[in-house]
Amino acid sequence: MNLKILSLVRSQYLRLIVLFTFIFGLVLSFDESSSIAAQTEISSNQPQIVQPSVTGLVSTLLDEVEELPSDLIRWSTYWQLCWEPYPEAKEYELQKVLVDGKSPKLQRQSDRCFRIQAASNENKKSQGLFNRELILLMHKIQLAYRVRAILDNNRVSEWSPVMAVGATTDSQSNDTNVSVKPFSP
């Protein structure tokens, strides 16, 4: 009688193992198919990349100087990046490129120029734009931007080349525009 019970228990265990294997297989196939569906949905939301990239990038520096009392000045250097209009562009996106990689955050704008403060200081007028070149060099090493056009129908252009903040496309990088504001109490 023990052999009959043992044989019955073995067959029930075998049935349970087969049943659990079947259920496990169904669960895995469901997860895999939902994962594939999710990947398809994600990739369908990704914009289509078209050629060419944004071209005609020009970067310049603009210095603004404000005269202060006691023979002091407050100055700022702005870096500006401009580009040629892209056919059918609705907007443009800029992406920061840092030493440790590209920022996942994108900045949208309708203008074809982007401007940020790249250096600033307050010092004696006789010192001029004190440490300006050093501050700009630090930015050139650490921060850059690239741009792409946003088009209709979930399409974007390829990214432009990366442009370092503080660098200029002029052949003479020391030439900048200077705006001086006199002190008025």
Phi and psi in degrees as GROMACS dihedral restraints (atoms count N, CA, C in turn):
[ dihedral_restraints ]
;  ai    aj    ak    al  type     phi  dphi    fc
    3     4     5     6     1   -61.3    20    10
    4     5     6     7     1   -35.9    20    10
    6     7     8     9     1   -67.4    20    10
    7     8     9    10     1   -37.3    20    10
    9    10    11    12     1   -65.6    20    10
   10    11    12    13     1   -43.4    20    10
   12    13    14    15     1   -65.2    20    10
   13    14    15    16     1   -43.8    20    10
   15    16    17    18     1   -61.6    20    10
   16    17    18    19     1   -43.4    20    10
   18    19    20    21     1   -65.2    20    10
   19    20    21    22     1   -38.8    20    10
   21    22    23    24     1   -66.9    20    10
   22    23    24    25     1   -43.6    20    10
   24    25    26    27     1   -63.7    20    10
   25    26    27    28     1   -43.6    20    10
   27    28    29    30     1   -59.5    20    10
   28    29    30    31     1   -45.3    20    10
   30    31    32    33     1   -67.0    20    10
   31    32    33    34     1   -34.6    20    10
   33    34    35    36     1   -70.0    20    10
   34    35    36    37     1   -39.3    20    10
   36    37    38    39     1   -63.1    20    10
   37    38    39    40     1   -41.6    20    10
   39    40    41    42     1   -62.2    20    10
   40    41    42    43     1   -42.4    20    10
   42    43    44    45     1   -63.0    20    10
   43    44    45    46     1   -41.5    20    10
   45    46    47    48     1   -63.9    20    10
   46    47    48    49     1   -42.2    20    10
   48    49    50    51     1   -62.8    20    10
   49    50    51    52     1   -44.6    20    10
   51    52    53    54     1   -62.5    20    10
   52    53    54    55     1   -43.6    20    10
   54    55    56    57     1   -62.5    20    10
   55    56    57    58     1   -47.0    20    10
   57    58    59    60     1   -63.3    20    10
   58    59    60    61     1   -39.1    20    10
   60    61    62    63     1   -62.3    20    10
   61    62    63    64     1   -43.5    20    10
   63    64    65    66     1   -61.9    20    10
   64    65    66    67     1   -46.7    20    10
   66    67    68    69     1   -63.3    20    10
   67    68    69    70     1   -43.6    20    10
   69    70    71    72     1   -61.1    20    10
   70    71    72    73     1   -41.8    20    10
   72    73    74    75     1   -62.3    20    10
   73    74    75    76     1   -41.2    20    10
   75    76    77    78     1   -63.7    20    10
   76    77    78    79     1   -43.5    20    10
   78    79    80    81     1   -61.1    20    10
   79    80    81    82     1   -45.2    20    10
   81    82    83    84     1   -63.6    20    10
   82    83    84    85     1   -42.2    20    10
   84    85    86    87     1   -67.7    20    10
   85    86    87    88     1   -35.0    20    10
   87    88    89    90     1   -65.9    20    10
   88    89    90    91     1   -46.2    20    10
   90    91    92    93     1   -60.4    20    10
   91    92    93    94     1   -42.1    20    10
   93    94    95    96     1   -66.1    20    10
   94    95    96    97     1   -42.7    20    10
   96    97    98    99     1   -69.3    20    10
   97    98    99   100     1   -37.7    20    10
   99   100   101   102     1   -69.4    20    10
  100   101   102   103     1   -33.3    20    10
  102   103   104   105     1   -66.3    20    10
  103   104   105   106     1   -41.2    20    10
  105   106   107   108     1   -65.1    20    10
  106   107   108   109     1   -41.2    20    10
  108   109   110   111     1   -63.3    20    10
  109   110   111   112     1   -41.9    20    10
  111   112   113   114     1   -64.5    20    10
  112   113   114   115     1   -41.1    20    10
  114   115   116   117     1   -64.5    20    10
  115   116   117   118     1   -39.5    20    10
  117   118   119   120     1   -64.1    20    10
  118   119   120   121     1   -41.0    20    10
  120   121   122   123     1   -65.1    20    10
  121   122   123   124     1   -42.4    20    10
  123   124   125   126     1   -63.5    20    10
  124   125   126   127     1   -46.8    20    10
  126   127   128   129     1   -68.3    20    10
  127   128   129   130     1   -28.1    20    10
  129   130   131   132     1   -73.0    20    10
  130   131   132   133     1   -24.3    20    10
  132   133   134   135     1   -82.5    20    10
  133   134   135   136     1   -16.7    20    10
  135   136   137   138     1   -69.5    20    10
  136   137   138   139     1   136.4    20    10
  138   139   140   141     1   -69.0    20    10
  139   140   141   142     1   151.2    20    10
  141   142   143   144     1   -79.9    20    10
  142   143   144   145     1   131.0    20    10
  144   145   146   147     1   -94.5    20    10
  145   146   147   148     1   126.9    20    10
  147   148   149   150     1  -117.3    20    10
  148   149   150   151     1   158.4    20    10
  150   151   152   153     1  -102.0    20    10
  151   152   153   154     1   156.9    20    10
  153   154   155   156     1   -87.7    20    10
  154   155   156   157     1  -177.0    20    10
  156   157   158   159     1   -82.2    20    10
  157   158   159   160     1   171.1    20    10
  159   160   161   162     1   -63.6    20    10
  160   161   162   163     1   136.7    20    10
  162   163   164   165     1  -124.9    20    10
  163   164   165   166     1   177.7    20    10
  165   166   167   168     1    72.0    20    10
  166   167   168   169     1    32.0    20    10
  168   169   170   171     1   -68.7    20    10
  169   170   171   172     1   130.3    20    10
  171   172   173   174     1  -132.5    20    10
  172   173   174   175     1   124.3    20    10
  174   175   176   177     1  -116.8    20    10
  175   176   177   178     1   135.7    20    10
  177   178   179   180     1  -135.8    20    10
  178   179   180   181     1   165.1    20    10
  180   181   182   183     1  -116.4    20    10
  181   182   183   184     1   141.9    20    10
  183   184   185   186     1  -132.1    20    10
  184   185   186   187     1   122.7    20    10
  186   187   188   189     1   -99.7    20    10
  187   188   189   190     1   135.2    20    10
  189   190   191   192     1  -120.4    20    10
  190   191   192   193     1   129.3    20    10
  192   193   194   195     1  -124.1    20    10
  193   194   195   196     1   132.0    20    10
  195   196   197   198     1  -118.0    20    10
  196   197   198   199     1   124.5    20    10
  198   199   200   201     1   -77.8    20    10
  199   200   201   202     1   135.3    20    10
  201   202   203   204     1  -118.2    20    10
  202   203   204   205     1   166.8    20    10
  204   205   206   207     1   -64.4    20    10
  205   206   207   208     1   167.6    20    10
  207   208   209   210     1    61.9    20    10
  208   209   210   211     1    34.8    20    10
  210   211   212   213     1    57.9    20    10
  211   212   213   214     1    37.6    20    10
  213   214   215   216     1  -110.0    20    10
  214   215   216   217     1   160.4    20    10
  216   217   218   219     1  -133.5    20    10
  217   218   219   220     1   151.9    20    10
  219   220   221   222     1  -118.2    20    10
  220   221   222   223     1   124.9    20    10
  222   223   224   225     1  -131.3    20    10
  223   224   225   226     1   155.7    20    10
  225   226   227   228     1  -140.3    20    10
  226   227   228   229     1   142.9    20    10
  228   229   230   231     1  -115.2    20    10
  229   230   231   232     1   124.7    20    10
  231   232   233   234     1  -106.1    20    10
  232   233   234   235     1   137.5    20    10
  234   235   236   237     1  -102.5    20    10
  235   236   237   238     1   129.8    20    10
  237   238   239   240     1  -124.4    20    10
  238   239   240   241     1   132.5    20    10
  240   241   242   243     1  -116.5    20    10
  241   242   243   244     1   123.7    20    10
  243   244   245   246     1  -124.6    20    10
  244   245   246   247     1   159.4    20    10
  246   247   248   249     1  -147.3    20    10
  247   248   249   250     1   164.7    20    10
  249   250   251   252     1   -71.3    20    10
  250   251   252   253     1   151.5    20    10
  252   253   254   255     1   -62.4    20    10
  253   254   255   256     1   141.3    20    10
  255   256   257   258     1   -99.2    20    10
  256   257   258   259     1   131.3    20    10
  258   259   260   261     1   -56.2    20    10
  259   260   261   262     1   131.0    20    10
  261   262   263   264     1    67.8    20    10
  262   263   264   265     1    13.3    20    10
  264   265   266   267     1   -70.1    20    10
  265   266   267   268     1   132.2    20    10
  267   268   269   270     1   -90.7    20    10
  268   269   270   271     1   -38.0    20    10
  270   271   272   273     1  -153.3    20    10
  271   272   273   274     1  -179.4    20    10
  273   274   275   276     1  -130.3    20    10
  274   275   276   277     1   151.1    20    10
  276   277   278   279     1  -119.3    20    10
  277   278   279   280     1   137.1    20    10
  279   280   281   282     1  -114.1    20    10
  280   281   282   283     1   145.3    20    10
  282   283   284   285     1  -129.4    20    10
  283   284   285   286     1   130.2    20    10
  285   286   287   288     1   -71.7    20    10
  286   287   288   289     1   138.3    20    10
  288   289   290   291     1  -119.9    20    10
  289   290   291   292     1   112.3    20    10
  291   292   293   294     1  -103.2    20    10
  292   293   294   295     1   170.9    20    10
  294   295   296   297     1   -55.9    20    10
  295   296   297   298     1   -38.7    20    10
  297   298   299   300     1   -94.4    20    10
  298   299   300   301     1    11.3    20    10
  300   301   302   303     1   133.5    20    10
  301   302   303   304     1  -176.0    20    10
  303   304   305   306     1   -88.0    20    10
  304   305   306   307     1   138.2    20    10
  306   307   308   309     1   -71.0    20    10
  307   308   309   310     1   137.9    20    10
  309   310   311   312     1   -74.7    20    10
  310   311   312   313     1   -17.2    20    10
  312   313   314   315     1   -84.4    20    10
  313   314   315   316     1   131.5    20    10
  315   316   317   318     1  -111.1    20    10
  316   317   318   319     1   144.0    20    10
  318   319   320   321     1  -109.3    20    10
  319   320   321   322     1   121.5    20    10
  321   322   323   324     1   -97.8    20    10
  322   323   324   325     1   146.1    20    10
  324   325   326   327     1  -158.5    20    10
  325   326   327   328     1   157.5    20    10
  327   328   329   330     1   -93.2    20    10
  328   329   330   331     1   -24.1    20    10
  330   331   332   333     1   -69.9    20    10
  331   332   333   334     1   156.3    20    10
  333   334   335   336     1   -98.0    20    10
  334   335   336   337     1    14.1    20    10
  336   337   338   339     1  -133.6    20    10
  337   338   339   340     1   146.1    20    10
  339   340   341   342     1  -129.3    20    10
  340   341   342   343     1   134.2    20    10
  342   343   344   345     1  -135.2    20    10
  343   344   345   346     1   134.1    20    10
  345   346   347   348     1  -138.5    20    10
  346   347   348   349     1   157.6    20    10
  348   349   350   351     1   -77.3    20    10
  349   350   351   352     1   123.8    20    10
  351   352   353   354     1  -103.5    20    10
  352   353   354   355     1   -22.2    20    10
  354   355   356   357     1  -159.9    20    10
  355   356   357   358     1   152.2    20    10
  357   358   359   360     1  -162.0    20    10
  358   359   360   361     1   158.4    20    10
  360   361   362   363     1  -169.7    20    10
  361   362   363   364     1   166.0    20    10
  363   364   365   366     1  -131.2    20    10
  364   365   366   367     1   124.4    20    10
  366   367   368   369     1  -158.2    20    10
  367   368   369   370     1  -179.5    20    10
  369   370   371   372     1   -64.7    20    10
  370   371   372   373     1   142.8    20    10
  372   373   374   375     1   -59.0    20    10
  373   374   375   376     1   -36.7    20    10
  375   376   377   378     1   -64.1    20    10
  376   377   378   379     1   -20.1    20    10
  378   379   380   381     1   -83.5    20    10
  379   380   381   382     1   -10.4    20    10
  381   382   383   384     1    66.7    20    10
  382   383   384   385     1  -145.5    20    10
  384   385   386   387     1   -86.6    20    10
  385   386   387   388     1    76.7    20    10
  387   388   389   390     1   -59.8    20    10
  388   389   390   391     1   126.5    20    10
  390   391   392   393     1    64.3    20    10
  391   392   393   394     1    16.8    20    10
  393   394   395   396     1   -57.9    20    10
  394   395   396   397     1   -50.4    20    10
  396   397   398   399     1   -62.7    20    10
  397   398   399   400     1   -37.9    20    10
  399   400   401   402     1   -66.0    20    10
  400   401   402   403     1   -44.5    20    10
  402   403   404   405     1   -63.6    20    10
  403   404   405   406     1   -43.3    20    10
  405   406   407   408     1   -63.5    20    10
  406   407   408   409     1   -38.3    20    10
  408   409   410   411     1   -62.6    20    10
  409   410   411   412     1   -40.0    20    10
  411   412   413   414     1   -61.2    20    10
  412   413   414   415     1   -41.5    20    10
  414   415   416   417     1   -66.4    20    10
  415   416   417   418     1   -41.8    20    10
  417   418   419   420     1   -57.4    20    10
  418   419   420   421     1   -36.0    20    10
  420   421   422   423     1   -76.9    20    10
  421   422   423   424     1   -34.3    20    10
  423   424   425   426     1  -103.9    20    10
  424   425   426   427     1   -23.6    20    10
  426   427   428   429     1  -139.7    20    10
  427   428   429   430     1   136.0    20    10
  429   430   431   432     1  -146.5    20    10
  430   431   432   433     1   170.1    20    10
  432   433   434   435     1  -135.6    20    10
  433   434   435   436     1   154.6    20    10
  435   436   437   438     1  -135.9    20    10
  436   437   438   439     1   159.8    20    10
  438   439   440   441     1  -135.4    20    10
  439   440   441   442     1   150.8    20    10
  441   442   443   444     1  -143.2    20    10
  442   443   444   445     1   158.9    20    10
  444   445   446   447     1   -91.5    20    10
  445   446   447   448     1   143.0    20    10
  447   448   449   450     1  -102.2    20    10
  448   449   450   451     1   124.8    20    10
  450   451   452   453     1  -115.4    20    10
  451   452   453   454     1   175.9    20    10
  453   454   455   456     1   -67.6    20    10
  454   455   456   457     1   166.8    20    10
  456   457   458   459     1    58.7    20    10
  457   458   459   460     1    40.1    20    10
  459   460   461   462     1    56.0    20    10
  460   461   462   463     1    44.4    20    10
  462   463   464   465     1  -119.4    20    10
  463   464   465   466     1   146.8    20    10
  465   466   467   468     1  -136.7    20    10
  466   467   468   469     1   155.0    20    10
  468   469   470   471     1   -78.8    20    10
  469   470   471   472     1   167.3    20    10
  471   472   473   474     1   -65.1    20    10
  472   473   474   475     1   159.7    20    10
  474   475   476   477     1   -70.6    20    10
  475   476   477   478     1   147.1    20    10
  477   478   479   480     1   -73.4    20    10
  478   479   480   481     1   169.7    20    10
  480   481   482   483     1   -61.6    20    10
  481   482   483   484     1   156.2    20    10
  483   484   485   486     1   -77.9    20    10
  484   485   486   487     1   136.1    20    10
  486   487   488   489     1  -120.2    20    10
  487   488   489   490     1   124.5    20    10
  489   490   491   492     1   -74.6    20    10
  490   491   492   493     1   135.5    20    10
  492   493   494   495     1   -66.3    20    10
  493   494   495   496     1   130.1    20    10
  495   496   497   498     1    99.0    20    10
  496   497   498   499     1   -21.9    20    10
  498   499   500   501     1   -82.7    20    10
  499   500   501   502     1   152.6    20    10
  501   502   503   504     1  -122.9    20    10
  502   503   504   505     1   156.0    20    10
  504   505   506   507     1   -90.1    20    10
  505   506   507   508     1    -5.8    20    10
  507   508   509   510     1   -65.7    20    10
  508   509   510   511     1   151.4    20    10
  510   511   512   513     1   -69.9    20    10
  511   512   513   514     1   -27.0    20    10
  513   514   515   516     1  -112.6    20    10
  514   515   516   517     1    95.7    20    10
  516   517   518   519     1   -68.6    20    10
  517   518   519   520     1   -14.0    20    10
  519   520   521   522     1   -84.0    20    10
  520   521   522   523     1   -12.4    20    10
  522   523   524   525     1   -76.9    20    10
  523   524   525   526     1   119.5    20    10
  525   526   527   528     1  -136.6    20    10
  526   527   528   529     1   160.2    20    10
  528   529   530   531     1   -86.2    20    10
  529   530   531   532     1   135.0    20    10
  531   532   533   534     1  -120.5    20    10
  532   533   534   535     1   130.5    20    10
  534   535   536   537     1  -116.0    20    10
  535   536   537   538     1   123.1    20    10
  537   538   539   540     1  -112.3    20    10
  538   539   540   541     1   128.0    20    10
  540   541   542   543     1  -109.2    20    10
  541   542   543   544     1   121.3    20    10
  543   544   545   546     1   -70.5    20    10
  544   545   546   547     1   154.6    20    10
  546   547   548   549     1   -72.3    20    10
  547   548   549   550     1   134.0    20    10
  549   550   551   552     1  -135.6    20    10
  550   551   552   553     1   114.5    20    10
